[in-house]
Amino acid sequence: VMVTIDLLRCETLFEDPVDAATAQRVIELMLEHPWIRGRLVELARPELSRLVGKSVLARAVDLEMRARADGTTILIDGDAMTALGGEQGAW
């Protein structure tokens, strides 16, 4: 799962100036928030299902998440994994 967020496109939502420091602080807050991880897992489920040819809706999905800032743009990358038939599959 790859997500790109351009903070300049939503700068009216911020009290602080939108700059690289703000982007880094938003990343710190996002990585601490459990909702973000859950939302990324939900975004990954349809693609995992497509790749393995069966539904993974009822299966546990593990997500390894990384985020970085490029100026005022936040780049989130998540590697989703699920167990299928006793074997671990990662995409």
N, CA and C atoms as a LAMMPS dump frame, in Angstrom:
ITEM: TIMESTEP
0
ITEM: NUMBER OF ATOMS
273
ITEM: BOX BOUNDS ff ff ff
-5.0000000000000000e+02 5.0000000000000000e+02
-5.0000000000000000e+02 5.0000000000000000e+02
-5.0000000000000000e+02 5.0000000000000000e+02
ITEM: ATOMS id mol type element x y z
1 1 1 N 0.864 -1.162 0
2 1 2 C 0 0 0
3 1 3 C 0.908 1.221 0
4 2 1 N 0.673 2.108 -0.946
5 2 2 C 1.431 3.353 -0.999
6 2 3 C 0.446 4.52 -0.984
7 3 1 N 0.708 5.461 -0.087
8 3 2 C -0.155 6.629 0.043
9 3 3 C 0.727 7.876 0.003
10 4 1 N 0.306 8.862 -0.775
11 4 2 C 1.002 10.146 -0.852
12 4 3 C 0.049 11.244 -0.4
13 5 1 N 0.523 12.081 0.512
14 5 2 C -0.292 13.184 1.019
15 5 3 C 0.477 14.485 0.805
16 6 1 N -0.094 15.361 0.017
17 6 2 C 0.494 16.675 -0.232
18 6 3 C -0.121 17.659 0.762
19 7 1 N 0.645 18.023 1.786
20 7 2 C 0.106 18.897 2.824
21 7 3 C -0.268 20.275 2.299
22 8 1 N 0.37 20.727 1.248
23 8 2 C 0.018 22.037 0.688
24 8 3 C -1.408 22.057 0.145
25 9 1 N -1.906 20.892 -0.287
26 9 2 C -3.284 20.839 -0.812
27 9 3 C -4.33 20.935 0.292
28 10 1 N -3.892 20.73 1.544
29 10 2 C -4.842 20.825 2.661
30 10 3 C -4.309 21.78 3.739
31 11 1 N -3.541 22.764 3.332
32 11 2 C -2.906 23.665 4.295
33 11 3 C -3.901 24.467 5.129
34 12 1 N -5.128 24.64 4.649
35 12 2 C -6.121 25.387 5.426
36 12 3 C -6.535 24.631 6.69
37 13 1 N -6.205 23.346 6.786
38 13 2 C -6.536 22.554 7.964
39 13 3 C -5.511 22.703 9.089
40 14 1 N -4.401 23.387 8.815
41 14 2 C -3.315 23.512 9.775
42 14 3 C -3.249 24.912 10.366
43 15 1 N -2.968 24.981 11.665
44 15 2 C -2.708 26.267 12.305
45 15 3 C -1.262 26.689 12.083
46 16 1 N -0.352 25.706 12.074
47 16 2 C 1.068 25.98 11.862
48 16 3 C 1.349 26.122 10.375
49 17 1 N 2.447 26.795 10.043
50 17 2 C 2.812 26.874 8.629
51 17 3 C 3.101 25.478 8.082
52 18 1 N 2.702 25.235 6.863
53 18 2 C 2.963 23.929 6.243
54 18 3 C 4.374 23.977 5.659
55 19 1 N 5.274 23.252 6.351
56 19 2 C 6.657 23.176 5.922
57 19 3 C 7.178 21.773 6.218
58 20 1 N 8.458 21.557 5.995
59 20 2 C 9.04 20.225 6.192
60 20 3 C 8.936 19.779 7.651
61 21 1 N 9.087 20.706 8.588
62 21 2 C 8.979 20.349 10.01
63 21 3 C 7.561 19.903 10.353
64 22 1 N 6.573 20.581 9.806
65 22 2 C 5.185 20.181 10.029
66 22 3 C 4.929 18.803 9.44
67 23 1 N 5.438 18.55 8.248
68 23 2 C 5.266 17.238 7.616
69 23 3 C 5.861 16.142 8.505
70 24 1 N 7.036 16.392 9.065
71 24 2 C 7.669 15.395 9.933
72 24 3 C 6.839 15.156 11.183
73 25 1 N 6.282 16.21 11.761
74 25 2 C 5.445 16.067 12.958
75 25 3 C 4.16 15.304 12.629
76 26 1 N 3.564 15.568 11.483
77 26 2 C 2.361 14.827 11.076
78 26 3 C 2.696 13.342 10.944
79 27 1 N 3.847 13.023 10.382
80 27 2 C 4.261 11.617 10.273
81 27 3 C 4.346 10.987 11.653
82 28 1 N 4.988 11.662 12.584
83 28 2 C 5.115 11.124 13.945
84 28 3 C 3.745 10.843 14.553
85 29 1 N 2.817 11.767 14.381
86 29 2 C 1.475 11.58 14.925
87 29 3 C 0.735 10.443 14.227
88 30 1 N 0.892 10.347 12.903
89 30 2 C 0.213 9.303 12.146
90 30 3 C 0.717 7.913 12.537
91 31 1 N 2.019 7.758 12.705
92 31 2 C 2.581 6.443 13.018
93 31 3 C 2.169 5.973 14.414
94 32 1 N 1.823 6.892 15.29
95 32 2 C 1.37 6.537 16.64
96 32 3 C -0.115 6.194 16.679
97 33 1 N -0.864 6.574 15.674
98 33 2 C -2.319 6.45 15.719
99 33 3 C -2.759 5.094 15.161
100 34 1 N -3.47 4.275 15.946
101 34 2 C -3.877 2.943 15.476
102 34 3 C -4.845 2.973 14.294
103 35 1 N -5.614 4.037 14.134
104 35 2 C -6.565 4.122 13.027
105 35 3 C -5.846 4.076 11.691
106 36 1 N -4.677 4.705 11.593
107 36 2 C -3.931 4.751 10.337
108 36 3 C -3.56 3.342 9.897
109 37 1 N -3.002 2.559 10.812
110 37 2 C -2.623 1.177 10.482
111 37 3 C -3.842 0.382 10.03
112 38 1 N -4.952 0.517 10.743
113 38 2 C -6.176 -0.2 10.378
114 38 3 C -6.687 0.203 9.007
115 39 1 N -6.623 1.487 8.713
116 39 2 C -7.09 1.966 7.397
117 39 3 C -6.209 1.434 6.276
118 40 1 N -4.895 1.388 6.491
119 40 2 C -3.994 0.852 5.471
120 40 3 C -4.231 -0.64 5.252
121 41 1 N -4.511 -1.368 6.328
122 41 2 C -4.832 -2.797 6.19
123 41 3 C -6.089 -2.959 5.349
124 42 1 N -7.106 -2.143 5.61
125 42 2 C -8.346 -2.23 4.832
126 42 3 C -8.113 -1.883 3.362
127 43 1 N -7.222 -0.953 3.091
128 43 2 C -6.879 -0.636 1.696
129 43 3 C -6.143 -1.801 1.031
130 44 1 N -5.374 -2.556 1.804
131 44 2 C -4.58 -3.663 1.254
132 44 3 C -5.402 -4.923 1.008
133 45 1 N -6.454 -5.146 1.773
134 45 2 C -7.216 -6.406 1.682
135 45 3 C -7.688 -6.759 0.268
136 46 1 N -8.294 -5.844 -0.484
137 46 2 C -8.747 -6.227 -1.83
138 46 3 C -7.596 -6.671 -2.743
139 47 1 N -6.468 -5.998 -2.645
140 47 2 C -5.329 -6.381 -3.488
141 47 3 C -4.741 -7.712 -3.043
142 48 1 N -4.663 -7.948 -1.743
143 48 2 C -4.207 -9.255 -1.259
144 48 3 C -5.137 -10.359 -1.766
145 49 1 N -6.434 -10.122 -1.677
146 49 2 C -7.406 -11.11 -2.163
147 49 3 C -7.218 -11.373 -3.648
148 50 1 N -7.012 -10.318 -4.423
149 50 2 C -6.815 -10.474 -5.864
150 50 3 C -5.546 -11.274 -6.155
151 51 1 N -4.487 -10.983 -5.431
152 51 2 C -3.209 -11.657 -5.684
153 51 3 C -3.241 -13.151 -5.353
154 52 1 N -3.939 -13.518 -4.278
155 52 2 C -3.969 -14.925 -3.882
156 52 3 C -5.158 -15.682 -4.458
157 53 1 N -6.088 -14.977 -5.078
158 53 2 C -7.217 -15.637 -5.714
159 53 3 C -8.298 -16.095 -4.76
160 54 1 N -8.284 -15.609 -3.531
161 54 2 C -9.354 -15.898 -2.581
162 54 3 C -9.437 -14.775 -1.56
163 55 1 N -10.569 -14.694 -0.898
164 55 2 C -10.805 -13.607 0.042
165 55 3 C -9.898 -13.714 1.267
166 56 1 N -9.373 -12.58 1.683
167 56 2 C -8.611 -12.517 2.926
168 56 3 C -9.343 -11.641 3.953
169 57 1 N -10.638 -11.411 3.707
170 57 2 C -11.407 -10.545 4.592
171 57 3 C -11.45 -11.055 6.027
172 58 1 N -11.514 -12.374 6.208
173 58 2 C -11.616 -12.944 7.544
174 58 3 C -10.252 -13.299 8.129
175 59 1 N -9.191 -13.062 7.408
176 59 2 C -7.846 -13.422 7.875
177 59 3 C -7.147 -12.217 8.508
178 60 1 N -6.259 -12.521 9.433
179 60 2 C -5.438 -11.466 10.029
180 60 3 C -4.44 -10.972 8.989
181 61 1 N -4.252 -9.683 8.938
182 61 2 C -3.285 -9.079 8.027
183 61 3 C -2.298 -8.285 8.871
184 62 1 N -1.023 -8.564 8.675
185 62 2 C 0.032 -7.833 9.357
186 62 3 C 0.542 -6.767 8.4
187 63 1 N 0.886 -5.613 8.921
188 63 2 C 1.331 -4.52 8.076
189 63 3 C 2.618 -3.926 8.628
190 64 1 N 3.634 -3.915 7.796
191 64 2 C 4.883 -3.234 8.13
192 64 3 C 4.819 -1.874 7.453
193 65 1 N 4.84 -0.813 8.25
194 65 2 C 4.591 0.52 7.722
195 65 3 C 5.817 1.415 7.908
196 66 1 N 6.117 2.182 6.858
197 66 2 C 7.185 3.172 6.895
198 66 3 C 6.644 4.473 6.318
199 67 1 N 7.139 5.586 6.819
200 67 2 C 6.717 6.883 6.291
201 67 3 C 7.913 7.821 6.297
202 68 1 N 7.898 8.716 5.315
203 68 2 C 8.94 9.738 5.244
204 68 3 C 8.345 10.98 4.612
205 69 1 N 9.042 12.087 4.802
206 69 2 C 8.606 13.342 4.203
207 69 3 C 9.583 13.741 3.116
208 70 1 N 9.032 14.252 2.044
209 70 2 C 9.812 14.866 0.968
210 70 3 C 9.307 16.302 0.888
211 71 1 N 9.955 17.178 1.639
212 71 2 C 9.444 18.542 1.766
213 71 3 C 8.129 18.521 2.516
214 72 1 N 7.074 18.98 1.88
215 72 2 C 5.745 18.999 2.505
216 72 3 C 4.864 17.84 2.042
217 73 1 N 5.47 16.883 1.368
218 73 2 C 4.732 15.702 0.912
219 73 3 C 5.072 14.526 1.818
220 74 1 N 4.039 13.836 2.276
221 74 2 C 4.22 12.653 3.116
222 74 3 C 4.043 11.418 2.247
223 75 1 N 4.994 10.498 2.357
224 75 2 C 4.977 9.25 1.59
225 75 3 C 4.907 8.091 2.573
226 76 1 N 3.838 7.314 2.482
227 76 2 C 3.628 6.167 3.366
228 76 3 C 3.695 4.897 2.522
229 77 1 N 4.454 3.929 2.999
230 77 2 C 4.595 2.65 2.314
231 77 3 C 4.295 1.552 3.32
232 78 1 N 3.362 0.672 2.997
233 78 2 C 3.022 -0.425 3.887
234 78 3 C 3.096 -1.754 3.155
235 79 1 N 3.833 -2.704 3.728
236 79 2 C 3.905 -4.062 3.187
237 79 3 C 2.936 -4.925 3.976
238 80 1 N 1.934 -5.467 3.289
239 80 2 C 0.891 -6.266 3.943
240 80 3 C 1.188 -7.746 3.769
241 81 1 N 0.953 -8.521 4.846
242 81 2 C 1.18 -9.962 4.832
243 81 3 C 0 -10.667 5.491
244 82 1 N -0.303 -11.852 4.989
245 82 2 C -1.34 -12.671 5.608
246 82 3 C -0.936 -14.134 5.474
247 83 1 N -1.423 -14.964 6.371
248 83 2 C -1.128 -16.395 6.332
249 83 3 C -2.198 -17.1 5.508
250 84 1 N -1.773 -17.947 4.588
251 84 2 C -2.688 -18.729 3.767
252 84 3 C -2.322 -20.2 3.878
253 85 1 N -3.218 -21.002 4.385
254 85 2 C -2.975 -22.435 4.461
255 85 3 C -1.717 -22.806 5.225
256 86 1 N -1.414 -22.051 6.286
257 86 2 C -0.254 -22.347 7.099
258 86 3 C 1.035 -21.723 6.578
259 87 1 N 0.998 -21.137 5.388
260 87 2 C 2.206 -20.487 4.865
261 87 3 C 2.041 -18.99 4.927
262 88 1 N 3.131 -18.306 5.115
263 88 2 C 3.097 -16.84 5.174
264 88 3 C 3.283 -16.308 3.756
265 89 1 N 2.379 -15.424 3.336
266 89 2 C 2.492 -14.81 2.016
267 89 3 C 2.629 -13.308 2.179
268 90 1 N 3.553 -12.713 1.461
269 90 2 C 3.757 -11.26 1.573
270 90 3 C 3.717 -10.63 0.201
271 91 1 N 3.103 -9.444 0.143
272 91 2 C 3.06 -8.685 -1.106
273 91 3 C 3.327 -7.247 -0.791
